[in-house]
Amino acid sequence: MPVPLIERYRDRLPLEAGDPVVSLNEGSTPLIEAPRLSERLEVRTFLKFEGGNPTGSFKDRGMTVAVSRAKGRGAEAVICASTGNTAASAAAYAARAGLRGAVIVPEGKIAIGKLAQALMHGARVVALQGNFDEALQIVRELADKHPIELVNSVNPYRIEGQKTAAFEVVEELGEAPGALAIPVGNAGNVTAYWRGFQEVDAAPILYGFQAEGAAPLVHGSPVANPETVASAIRIGNPARWEEAMAAITDSRGRIAAVSDDQILDAYRWLASSEGVFCEPASAASVAGLFAYGLPVVDGAEPPESVVCVLTGHGLKDPDTALSKAPSVINCENDLSAVERAVFD
Ligand SMILES: *Cc1c(COP(=O)(O)O)cnc(C)c1O
């Protein structure tokens, strides 16, 4: 039987005895060995494919815990600001729990699949004339004023749920990886992985990657108007700033920026060379390794294995995929014409 993440790791999660388990059997996602990527990077490389979660992103790991706790506390509604995936996940888990859901997204800036999900799950979807950082500010104030549970990654239960991905990686490999590469937006996930690794006495080098136009942690100051094709990491003022930087420093890792072109090249390369279709933001982890390799601090041994976290599924954002993919070959209804189209 499939196991809900909360059942798999109950003793390491802060749920109360009476909390219901609001689950869609999230977690236990594939860790896929990547032979071509290993060859390019000259190190054994694995992909942690979080697109395998029920709503297609890692956000489900945190949402199952946050919504279970909210329901246990008697909440009737949940709210979040979102670049898309948190909205899709919150809407699904709210529906599952029988709670009302409201999501605030930056107008015109969310991938079409994510919007479809939030709407189909019955959440109230509000498109704000502003960016993610402004949306987060507004939902924080709303959650202070009204009896509604905030399920952004500022919610501590989100991070607790997300740390389970680190447990899975170590269990599956039978040991800690030498390094972990991860896209960084609001910086909750890198914080969560580090916490998870520490809880099982693992300490891989963390390589965090931001998009060039949305790289506040790289520049050391907030970005007022973040811009990137990778909408899931289009964030100018990460909520988990200090914790994320501490995690990266403690791991002897690095935070660096990758351009949209580098992200899109890695995105297409992964789909066509490894058969794994992730969303653009996810490909930042691989783009970063292509751009920078696996640097180590003075005197340290180079890592012998690396895990790239692929945070969300490629089907989330068909518009970006189609704009980057080769075109369809139109063909008349005729055997020899089809023959030419297929074999020429
Ligand atoms: C949320 C998200 C991220 C960024 O994670 P943070 O915790 O905000 O750093 C990256 N990729 C995808 C697909 C996401 O949904």
The ligand as an SDF file (V2000), in Angstrom:
LIG
                    3D

 15 15  0  0  0  0  0  0  0  0999 V2000
    8.5560   26.7090   -4.8750 C   0  0  0  0  0  0  0  0  0  0  0  0
    9.4380   26.2380   -5.9660 C   0  0  0  0  0  0  0  0  0  0  0  0
   10.8120   26.4960   -5.9850 C   0  0  0  0  0  0  0  0  0  0  0  0
   11.4990   27.3410   -4.9610 C   0  0  0  0  0  0  0  0  0  0  0  0
   11.4880   26.8060   -3.6590 O   0  0  0  0  0  0  0  0  0  0  0  0
   11.7300   27.7810   -2.4380 P   0  0  0  0  0  0  0  0  0  0  0  0
   11.4090   26.9660   -1.2480 O   0  0  0  0  0  0  0  0  0  0  0  0
   10.7740   28.9280   -2.6370 O   0  0  0  0  0  0  0  0  0  0  0  0
   13.1450   28.2340   -2.5100 O   0  0  0  0  0  0  0  0  0  0  0  0
   11.5670   25.9660   -7.0090 C   0  0  0  0  0  0  0  0  0  0  0  0
   11.0120   25.2520   -7.9840 N   0  0  0  0  0  0  0  0  0  0  0  0
    9.6910   24.9870   -8.0090 C   0  0  0  0  0  0  0  0  0  0  0  0
    9.1260   24.1920   -9.1370 C   0  0  0  0  0  0  0  0  0  0  0  0
    8.8590   25.4740   -7.0090 C   0  0  0  0  0  0  0  0  0  0  0  0
    7.5490   25.2230   -7.0450 O   0  0  0  0  0  0  0  0  0  0  0  0
  1  2  1  0
  2  3  1  0
  2 14  2  0
  3  4  1  0
  3 10  2  0
  4  5  1  0
  5  6  1  0
  6  7  2  0
  6  8  1  0
  6  9  1  0
 10 11  1  0
 11 12  2  0
 12 13  1  0
 12 14  1  0
 14 15  1  0
M  END
$$$$
